[in-house]
Amino acid sequence: MIIVACTIHLYLPGVASLKEKRASLKPLLNQLRRKFEIAAAEVDHHDVWRSSDVALVTVTTEASHAYTVLENAVHWIEDTWPQVEVTGWETELR
C-alpha cells in the first residue's frame, strides 16, 4: 500500500470574509473528491481570508499512478477554478 499526499497552496483574491472562503472551498473540495476519488481537506490557514492550504491524499499500489492522479487534480484546479490561484504545491510519499 502506497499513500501519496499533495499540499496545494491557494490564493483566493476575491474573498472578503471567512464565510466567502468556505463558500469557495466547499464545492472545490467536493468536486475533487468525486472527480478524482481522493481525500481532500483544508489543512492550514483556517482563519485567513485569502489563502488556504488544501491537502489531497490517495492510496494505491503504484506510486506513479498516485503522483499522476494528484498532478492531474492540481492542473484541473488551475484550469477550471479561476476564482482560486495555485501559488505552489508539493507531493510527498508517506
CORTA-V732282 format. One line per field, one symbol per residue. ss: DSSP state (~ for helix, > for strand, _ for the rest). burial: I if it has 24 or more other C-alpha atoms within 12 Angstrom, else O. A space follows every 50 residues. Layout:
BEGIN
ss->???
burial->???
END
This chain:
BEGIN
ss->_>>>>>>>>>>______~~~~~~~~~~~~~~~~~~~__>>>>>>______ >>>>>>>>>>__~~~~~~~~~~~~~~~~~~____>>>>>>>>>_
burial->OOIIIIIIIIIIOOOOOOOOIIOIIOOIIOOIOOOIOIIIIIOOOOOOII IIIIIIIIIOOOOOOIIOIIIOIIOOIOOOOOIIIIOOIOIOOO
END
